[in-house]
Amino acid sequence: MAPPQKIKQWVTNQDGLDKLRIEEVDCPAPGENEVLVEIHAVSLNFRDTEVAMGVYNHHASVTHPPALVPCSDMCGTVISTGPYSTSTSPYANPSFRLSPGDRVISTFAPSHLTGQIQASDISNGLGGPGPGVLTQYRVFPIHGLVKVPSYMSDEEASCIPIAAMTAWMSLNCMRPSGEIIGSTGTKETVLCQGTGGVSIAGLQIAVAAGADVIVTSSSDEKLERAKRMGASTTINYSSNKDWDNAVLSATADKGADIIFELGGATTLRKSFECIRFGGLIACIGYLSGKQDVESDRTNTNLLALKRNVTLKGIVNGPRDKLEEMLKFYEEKKIKPVIDKVYEFEEGGEAIRYLSGGGHFGKVVVKVKA
């Protein structure tokens, strides 16, 4: 079916969550090594709220345009393809070929194909500073899309690109080549802070790999849900301010092997206190703030030395690791957890709901009715 001449898309001037708007534009056409995708579902991430508020500014290489389409994670169907050329890399790779009817998800930074992410990759990330996916149709480079397993719904598949990928990299980024969590038979303990998209994806992956998982939250109801999903230990950090001691108690004083550090300013010190010797703290987010206002904090160097810790910033992952993760998901038949689904016309409301922090898992906008 031919695409429409006009399409609708959400736009932000990065001036507030209440100023997101829908506009009508011409439907784009694919160029060389590009495809046109009809977008079916878009999942939201915390960074989308920051972009809309104009505060996503911690990457020095990122300069946002005055107005942009928000969001980076989508699932859709290829509608048409532009001319295909194999004269330049990476297009010579046959696995990158796509055809009309293929169901695909986007990658956050289309140019990040393998290895360490670079400033140039971040500077073309979807939904800031590059155009995002909260639109009905969008053109993508063929290397910025990956086919998805048929067992997932569109809404579930849209949750993969950032949240699940970030969880996968947090669990696997420091392992020897070819190894993934659980592949050596070693029992590990993973600590997931909170019950947002990344932590719940981490819980699912780690449980499927045979790890023990500790989940923290301020909600007993959410902790019960996490326990039903396989969490071995749950800790209410609101009623138990010394949750780091609770982690040590649950691990016979050894600490967690990997910590999903999402709190930032008010949680990092406690993460240092309950990581095992030689463990990994994956720095993913900063939900409690970007700056620690308490002046008596011990220098991070000393905290890292205290338990011989690796402190690793996680900015998503490359395309080849996304494909690796999708194989694991398909083998284990993991389905992302969705908290709430909004209609396309409710996109602004969906982003505002996410900013409130009351969700468990992912928030999704259903673009195609």
Backbone hydrogen bonds, N-H to C=O, Kabsch-Sander energy under -0.5 kcal/mol:
donor,donor_aa,acceptor,acceptor_aa,energy
7,I,25,V,-2.9
9,Q,23,E,-2.2
10,W,134,L,-2.8
11,V,21,R,-2.9
12,T,68,L,-2.6
16,G,52,A,-2.9
19,K,16,G,-1.4
20,L,17,L,-0.7
21,R,11,V,-2.2
23,E,9,Q,-2.7
25,V,7,I,-2.5
27,C,5,Q,-2.6
33,N,83,P,-3.4
34,E,31,G,-1.5
35,V,140,F,-2.4
36,L,80,S,-2.7
37,V,35,V,-0.5
37,V,138,R,-2.7
38,E,77,T,-2.9
39,I,37,V,-0.7
39,I,136,Q,-2.2
40,H,75,C,-2.4
41,A,75,C,-1.9
42,V,365,V,-2.7
43,S,73,D,-1.7
43,S,158,S,-0.6
44,L,363,V,-2.7
48,D,45,N,-1.5
49,T,45,N,-0.8
49,T,46,F,-0.8
50,E,46,F,-1.5
51,V,47,R,-2.6
52,A,48,D,-2.0
53,M,49,T,-1.5
54,G,50,E,-0.7
54,G,51,V,-1.0
55,V,50,E,-2.5
56,Y,50,E,-0.7
57,N,55,V,-1.6
60,A,58,H,-0.7
62,V,59,H,-1.8
63,T,61,S,-0.6
68,L,12,T,-2.3
73,D,43,S,-0.7
74,M,72,S,-0.6
75,C,41,A,-2.2
76,G,104,V,-2.4
77,T,38,E,-2.2
78,V,102,D,-2.7
79,I,36,L,-3.4
80,S,36,L,-1.1
82,G,34,E,-2.9
91,Y,88,T,-1.2
93,N,90,P,-1.9
96,F,93,N,-1.8
97,R,94,P,-1.6
101,G,78,V,-2.9
102,D,99,S,-2.2
104,V,76,G,-2.7
104,V,102,D,-0.5
105,I,146,V,-2.4
106,S,74,M,-1.3
107,T,144,G,-1.9
112,H,109,A,-2.3
113,L,111,S,-1.4
121,D,118,Q,-0.8
122,I,118,Q,-2.0
123,S,119,A,-2.0
124,N,121,D,-1.5
125,G,122,I,-1.7
126,L,108,F,-2.7
127,G,130,G,-0.7
128,G,125,G,-1.0
128,G,130,G,-1.6
130,G,125,G,-2.1
132,G,69,V,-1.7
133,V,70,P,-0.5
133,V,71,C,-1.5
134,L,70,P,-1.8
135,T,133,V,-2.6
136,Q,8,K,-1.8
138,R,37,V,-2.0
140,F,35,V,-2.4
142,I,33,N,-2.2
144,G,141,P,-2.1
145,L,142,I,-1.1
146,V,105,I,-2.2
148,V,103,R,-1.6
152,M,149,P,-1.0
157,A,153,S,-2.8
158,S,154,D,-1.9
159,C,156,E,-1.5
160,I,157,A,-1.6
164,A,159,C,-1.0
165,M,160,I,-1.7
166,T,162,I,-2.9
167,A,163,A,-2.0
168,W,164,A,-2.7
169,M,165,M,-2.4
170,S,166,T,-2.1
171,L,167,A,-1.8
172,N,168,W,-1.5
173,C,169,M,-2.6
175,R,172,N,-1.5
179,E,176,P,-2.1
183,S,180,I,-2.4
185,G,182,G,-0.7
190,V,212,D,-2.9
191,L,258,I,-2.9
192,C,190,V,-0.6
192,C,214,I,-3.2
193,Q,191,L,-0.6
193,Q,260,F,-1.0
194,G,192,C,-0.6
194,G,216,T,-1.5
197,G,361,G,-0.5
200,I,196,G,-2.4
201,A,197,G,-1.9
202,G,198,V,-2.6
203,L,199,S,-2.4
204,Q,200,I,-2.3
205,I,201,A,-2.6
206,A,202,G,-2.7
207,V,203,L,-2.4
208,A,204,Q,-2.2
209,A,205,I,-1.6
210,G,207,V,-1.5
211,A,206,A,-2.8
212,D,188,E,-2.8
214,I,190,V,-3.1
215,V,233,T,-2.2
216,T,192,C,-2.0
217,S,235,I,-1.9
220,D,218,S,-0.5
223,L,219,S,-2.0
224,E,220,D,-2.0
225,R,221,E,-1.7
226,A,222,K,-2.4
227,K,223,L,-2.1
228,R,224,E,-2.0
229,M,225,R,-1.2
230,G,227,K,-1.4
231,A,226,A,-2.3
232,S,213,V,-1.6
233,T,213,V,-1.7
235,I,215,V,-2.4
237,Y,217,S,-1.1
237,Y,235,I,-0.9
238,S,217,S,-0.5
240,N,236,N,-1.8
243,W,240,N,-0.5
243,W,241,K,-0.9
245,N,242,D,-0.8
246,A,242,D,-1.4
247,V,243,W,-1.9
248,L,244,D,-2.0
249,S,245,N,-2.5
250,A,246,A,-2.1
251,T,247,V,-0.9
251,T,248,L,-0.6
252,A,249,S,-1.1
253,D,248,L,-4.0
254,K,251,T,-1.8
256,A,274,C,-2.5
257,D,189,T,-1.8
258,I,189,T,-1.6
259,I,280,L,-2.3
260,F,191,L,-3.3
261,E,259,I,-1.1
261,E,282,A,-2.3
262,L,260,F,-1.0
265,A,263,G,-0.7
265,A,289,G,-1.6
267,T,264,G,-1.1
268,L,264,G,-2.3
271,S,267,T,-2.1
272,F,268,L,-2.2
273,E,269,R,-1.2
274,C,270,K,-1.0
274,C,271,S,-0.6
275,I,271,S,-0.6
276,R,256,A,-2.7
278,G,307,R,-2.7
279,G,276,R,-2.3
280,L,257,D,-2.5
281,I,310,T,-2.9
282,A,259,I,-2.6
282,A,280,L,-0.7
283,C,281,I,-0.8
283,C,312,K,-2.7
284,I,261,E,-2.5
284,I,282,A,-0.9
285,G,261,E,-1.7
287,L,262,L,-2.7
288,S,263,G,-3.3
289,G,286,Y,-2.2
293,V,291,Q,-0.7
295,S,293,V,-0.6
297,R,294,E,-0.9
302,L,299,N,-0.6
303,L,299,N,-1.7
304,A,300,T,-2.6
305,L,301,N,-1.9
306,K,302,L,-2.0
307,R,303,L,-0.8
308,N,305,L,-0.9
309,V,304,A,-2.8
310,T,279,G,-2.6
311,L,309,V,-0.6
312,K,281,I,-2.5
312,K,310,T,-0.6
313,G,311,L,-0.5
314,I,283,C,-2.3
315,V,313,G,-0.6
316,N,314,I,-0.5
319,R,112,H,-1.9
320,D,113,L,-2.0
322,L,318,P,-1.6
323,E,319,R,-2.2
324,E,320,D,-1.7
325,M,321,K,-2.4
326,L,322,L,-2.3
327,K,323,E,-1.5
328,F,324,E,-1.5
329,Y,325,M,-2.8
330,E,326,L,-2.5
331,E,327,K,-2.3
332,K,328,F,-2.4
333,K,329,Y,-1.3
334,I,329,Y,-1.8
338,I,336,P,-0.5
339,D,337,V,-0.5
339,D,362,K,-3.5
340,K,362,K,-1.1
342,Y,364,V,-3.0
344,F,366,K,-1.0
346,E,343,E,-1.7
347,G,344,F,-1.7
350,A,346,E,-2.4
351,I,347,G,-2.0
352,R,348,G,-2.0
353,Y,349,E,-2.4
354,L,350,A,-2.3
355,S,351,I,-1.9
356,G,352,R,-0.8
356,G,353,Y,-1.0
357,G,354,L,-1.6
358,G,353,Y,-0.6
361,G,195,T,-2.3
362,K,337,V,-2.5
364,V,340,K,-2.5
365,V,42,V,-3.7
366,K,342,Y,-3.9
366,K,364,V,-0.5
367,V,40,H,-1.6
367,V,365,V,-0.8
368,K,40,H,-1.7
369,A,367,V,-0.6
